[in-house]
Amino acid sequence: MTVKKVLLTGASGRIGRTCFKAMCDTYDFILTDLNVPDYEISSPHRFIPADLSMPGSAVELLSAGQPDAVVHLAGVPDADATFEQLLPANILATTWLLEAVAETSCHRFVFASSAQTIEGYSVDVQIHPGLAVAPANLYGVTKCYGEALCSFYATQRGLSCVALRIGAFESKCDALKNARDFSAWLSPQDAVRLITRAIEAEDITFFIGYGISDNRFKRFDLSRTREVLGYKPADDAFREFEPGSLIF
């Protein structure tokens, strides 16, 4: 699969900024967000503002340039958000975008899901592939919806989809509060590795991968993510930050 052009939603967010800066020499990006990114964007890349929660907005965005892959990072990432706050960005935007992408020749849809889809499990349970979802908040529920929607469009509409349950994406140690955070850490460099593989991996109909680094203690079992995507994480929160006494 040859991917040249990528539509990246949530371009002004932390992961969007990280991915663009690391991948801008690899892909031609169409960047979109409600807010203008705070970094320089030069040709061949371009930024198009869009409110994807509005019907028709995704169709207009895709008509501006047919992408080979879509990386959908946009959304409200707040575990304490109300349904009213989550509905536009996490439910409506994902729905309209997937419907619009399914009508194009796009090869791959990468959906930023979340570790919050399984946070209802005890912290002493390692999450293995195939374990039922167990969201502990409405934010996690919206990500479960996004995963189910990706499955529908993959199996019923022929769109290859990869959902990534992203853990604690942080660049600084003081943002990690406890052992659970360290076990779910995803470094910026590994986030780039993971999303690149989610874009490029072949022979996938629908797959749920796990987005953490190669931490000494892992919240997620990475075996299937390594196998299916060819993901090779290199960082370890317990080595990088050398934490002292931690409490789960």
C-alpha positions as CSV (number, residue, x, y, z in Angstrom):
1,M,0.0,0.0,0.0
2,T,1.5,3.3,-1.1
3,V,0.4,6.3,1.0
4,K,1.3,9.7,-0.1
5,K,-1.4,12.1,1.1
6,V,-2.8,12.1,4.6
7,L,-5.7,14.0,6.1
8,L,-4.9,14.7,9.7
9,T,-7.7,15.9,12.0
10,G,-7.0,17.5,15.3
11,A,-3.9,19.1,13.8
12,S,-3.7,21.7,16.6
13,G,-3.6,19.1,19.4
14,R,-0.6,17.6,21.1
15,I,-0.5,14.4,19.1
16,G,-1.4,16.1,15.9
17,R,1.4,18.6,16.2
18,T,3.9,15.8,17.1
19,C,2.9,13.7,14.2
20,F,3.0,16.4,11.6
21,K,6.4,17.6,12.6
22,A,7.8,14.1,12.6
23,M,6.1,13.0,9.3
24,C,6.1,16.1,7.2
25,D,8.9,14.9,5.1
26,T,7.2,11.5,4.5
27,Y,3.6,12.5,3.6
28,D,1.8,15.4,2.0
29,F,-0.6,16.5,4.7
30,I,-4.1,18.1,4.6
31,L,-4.4,19.4,8.2
32,T,-7.7,20.4,9.8
33,D,-8.9,21.6,13.1
34,L,-11.3,24.2,14.6
35,N,-8.2,26.2,15.6
36,V,-5.3,27.2,13.5
37,P,-2.1,25.3,14.5
38,D,0.6,27.2,16.3
39,Y,3.4,25.8,14.0
40,E,4.6,26.7,10.5
41,I,2.9,24.9,7.6
42,S,4.5,25.2,4.2
43,S,3.9,23.7,0.8
44,P,3.0,20.9,-0.1
45,H,1.1,20.8,3.2
46,R,-2.0,22.9,3.8
47,F,-4.4,23.7,6.6
48,I,-8.1,23.9,6.1
49,P,-10.3,24.8,9.1
50,A,-13.4,22.7,9.5
51,D,-16.1,21.9,12.0
52,L,-16.5,18.2,11.3
53,S,-19.6,18.0,13.6
54,M,-21.5,19.8,10.9
55,P,-23.2,17.6,8.2
56,G,-21.4,18.1,4.9
57,S,-18.2,19.6,6.3
58,A,-16.3,16.4,5.9
59,V,-17.4,16.0,2.3
60,E,-16.2,19.5,1.5
61,L,-12.9,18.8,3.2
62,L,-12.3,15.6,1.3
63,S,-13.2,17.2,-2.0
64,A,-10.3,19.6,-1.5
65,G,-7.9,16.7,-1.9
66,Q,-8.4,13.0,-2.0
67,P,-6.2,11.5,0.8
68,D,-4.8,8.0,0.7
69,A,-5.2,7.8,4.5
70,V,-7.1,9.6,7.2
71,V,-5.7,10.0,10.8
72,H,-8.6,11.1,13.0
73,L,-7.2,12.6,16.1
74,A,-9.8,15.3,16.7
75,G,-12.1,15.0,19.7
76,V,-12.7,16.1,23.3
77,P,-10.2,14.1,25.4
78,D,-11.7,15.0,28.8
79,A,-12.6,12.0,31.1
80,D,-14.9,14.4,33.1
81,A,-16.7,15.8,30.0
82,T,-20.5,15.7,29.9
83,F,-22.5,14.1,27.0
84,E,-23.4,17.5,25.7
85,Q,-19.7,18.4,25.5
86,L,-18.7,15.1,23.9
87,L,-21.5,14.8,21.4
88,P,-20.3,17.2,18.6
89,A,-16.6,16.2,18.4
90,N,-16.6,12.6,19.6
91,I,-19.9,11.3,18.1
92,L,-21.1,13.5,15.3
93,A,-17.7,14.4,13.8
94,T,-16.6,10.8,13.8
95,T,-19.9,9.7,12.2
96,W,-19.9,12.3,9.4
97,L,-16.2,11.8,8.7
98,L,-16.4,8.0,8.4
99,E,-19.4,8.2,6.1
100,A,-17.7,10.7,3.9
101,V,-14.4,8.8,3.8
102,A,-16.2,5.6,2.8
103,E,-17.4,7.3,-0.3
104,T,-13.8,8.0,-1.5
105,S,-10.9,5.9,-2.6
106,C,-9.1,6.3,0.7
107,H,-7.1,3.2,1.7
108,R,-6.9,3.5,5.5
109,F,-8.8,5.2,8.3
110,V,-6.9,5.5,11.6
111,F,-9.0,6.3,14.6
112,A,-7.6,7.7,17.8
113,S,-9.4,5.7,20.5
114,S,-8.4,5.7,24.1
115,A,-7.3,3.7,27.1
116,Q,-10.5,5.0,28.7
117,T,-12.4,2.3,26.8
118,I,-11.2,-0.2,29.4
119,E,-10.6,1.9,32.5
120,G,-13.4,0.2,34.2
121,Y,-11.1,-2.8,34.9
122,S,-8.9,-2.9,38.0
123,V,-5.4,-1.5,37.6
124,D,-4.0,-4.9,38.4
125,V,-5.6,-6.4,35.3
126,Q,-3.5,-6.3,32.2
127,I,-5.6,-5.7,29.1
128,H,-5.4,-8.4,26.6
129,P,-6.7,-8.3,23.0
130,G,-10.3,-9.4,22.8
131,L,-11.2,-8.3,26.4
132,A,-14.6,-6.7,26.4
133,V,-14.7,-2.9,26.7
134,A,-15.3,-1.4,30.2
135,P,-15.4,2.4,30.0
136,A,-15.4,4.2,33.3
137,N,-16.7,7.5,32.0
138,L,-18.7,8.9,29.1
139,Y,-15.6,9.9,27.2
140,G,-14.6,6.2,27.1
141,V,-18.1,5.4,26.0
142,T,-17.8,7.7,23.0
143,K,-14.5,6.0,22.0
144,C,-16.2,2.6,22.2
145,Y,-18.8,4.1,19.8
146,G,-16.0,5.2,17.5
147,E,-14.4,1.7,17.5
148,A,-17.8,0.1,16.7
149,L,-18.4,2.6,13.9
150,C,-14.9,1.8,12.4
151,S,-15.8,-1.9,12.6
152,F,-19.1,-1.3,10.8
153,Y,-17.4,0.7,8.0
154,A,-14.7,-1.9,7.7
155,T,-16.8,-5.0,7.5
156,Q,-19.9,-3.5,5.8
157,R,-18.5,-0.7,3.6
158,G,-15.0,-2.0,2.7
159,L,-13.0,0.7,4.5
160,S,-9.8,-0.5,6.1
161,C,-9.8,0.8,9.7
162,V,-7.3,0.8,12.6
163,A,-8.4,2.0,16.0
164,L,-5.6,2.8,18.5
165,R,-6.3,2.8,22.2
166,I,-3.9,5.5,23.2
167,G,-2.6,5.6,26.7
168,A,-0.9,8.4,28.6
169,F,0.7,10.5,25.9
170,E,3.1,12.8,27.8
171,S,6.5,14.2,27.3
172,K,7.3,15.2,30.9
173,C,7.5,13.1,34.0
174,D,5.5,15.4,36.2
175,A,2.4,14.7,34.1
176,L,2.5,11.0,35.2
177,K,1.0,10.8,38.6
178,N,1.1,7.1,39.6
179,A,2.2,3.6,38.5
180,R,-0.9,3.2,36.3
181,D,0.2,6.3,34.3
182,F,3.7,5.0,33.9
183,S,2.4,1.6,32.7
184,A,0.2,3.3,30.2
185,W,2.8,5.9,29.0
186,L,3.1,6.6,25.3
187,S,6.2,8.7,24.4
188,P,6.0,11.2,21.5
189,Q,8.5,9.2,19.5
190,D,6.6,5.9,20.0
191,A,3.3,7.7,19.1
192,V,4.9,8.6,15.8
193,R,6.1,5.0,15.3
194,L,2.6,3.6,16.1
195,I,0.6,6.0,13.9
196,T,3.1,5.5,11.0
197,R,2.6,1.7,11.2
198,A,-1.2,2.2,11.5
199,I,-1.1,4.1,8.3
200,E,1.2,1.7,6.4
201,A,0.4,-1.8,7.7
202,E,-1.1,-4.0,5.0
203,D,-3.9,-6.6,4.8
204,I,-6.1,-5.1,7.6
205,T,-9.9,-5.0,7.5
206,F,-10.4,-3.8,11.1
207,F,-8.0,-3.9,14.0
208,I,-7.8,-2.5,17.5
209,G,-4.2,-1.7,18.5
210,Y,-2.8,-0.5,21.8
211,G,-0.9,2.8,22.2
212,I,1.7,2.6,24.9
213,S,5.5,2.5,24.9
214,D,7.6,-0.5,25.8
215,N,7.2,0.1,29.5
216,R,8.7,-2.4,32.0
217,F,5.1,-2.9,33.4
218,K,2.4,-2.6,30.7
219,R,-1.2,-1.7,31.1
220,F,-1.8,-3.3,27.7
221,D,-0.6,-6.5,26.1
222,L,1.2,-5.3,23.0
223,S,1.8,-8.7,21.4
224,R,-1.0,-8.4,18.7
225,T,-0.2,-4.7,18.0
226,R,3.4,-5.6,17.4
227,E,2.4,-8.6,15.2
228,V,-0.3,-7.0,13.1
229,L,1.0,-3.4,12.7
230,G,4.7,-4.1,12.9
231,Y,4.9,-1.6,15.8
232,K,8.3,-1.5,17.5
233,P,8.2,0.8,20.6
234,A,11.6,1.9,21.9
235,D,10.8,3.9,25.1
236,D,10.1,2.9,28.6
237,A,8.6,5.2,31.2
238,F,10.3,3.4,34.1
239,R,13.7,3.8,32.4
240,E,13.1,7.3,31.0
241,F,11.9,8.9,34.2
242,E,13.4,6.6,36.9
243,P,10.4,6.8,39.2
244,G,10.7,6.1,42.8
245,S,8.0,4.7,45.0
246,L,4.7,4.5,43.0
247,I,1.2,3.7,43.9
248,F,-1.3,2.1,41.6
